[in-house]
């Protein structure tokens, strides 16, 4: 992990900015427990558990931000019987990880990394995903373009209670709303960004 520093090169800035302010990078910590499954696809910070989450095609790991110590981890095939995961998003509202596999499934994990359900996802290879918390909507981007799905959760407990009182998800049920294709979005998407503030979805491919 790299922490950004500041090192101004211009003399005028060196005179005005305190000498302790520098530009550059400083090595702080590393995590090397992804032993299988290829390169890491993504890393993000989970504020609910104050830890970092990283994943590749075969594994998902949770580790401490201050010292890189592993908190928990899973092998996807052991947990889901799916051979490859294309992307994962986290919902802070529902306190769940949504993992999309290459066999057209949406796997649902709680914060203990216990799989509490799965749903069919009738779109081909998804390379990018975003969870829109305000409307509980899953946005995907892949070779078939961009799509949106309403993610509906029915549970006996609130998210914080469910992790403690029903970690196996016995009272949990979820469903996806109808698939909504976003028109005029390119196919074979190579990138997806969502600006909630501007209410805009950006996507691009090799040609567009």
Secondary structure, 3 states (H helix, E strand, C coil): CEEEEECCCCHHHHHHCCCCCCEEEEECCCCCCCCCCCCCCEEEEECCCCEEEEECCCEEEEEECCCCCEEEEEEHHHHHCCCCEEEEEEECCCCEEEEEECCCEEEEEECCCCEEEEEECCCCCEEEEEEEHHHCEEEEEECCEEEEEEEEEEECCCHHHHHHHCCCCCCEEEEECCCEECCCCCCCCCEEEEECCCCEEEEECCCC
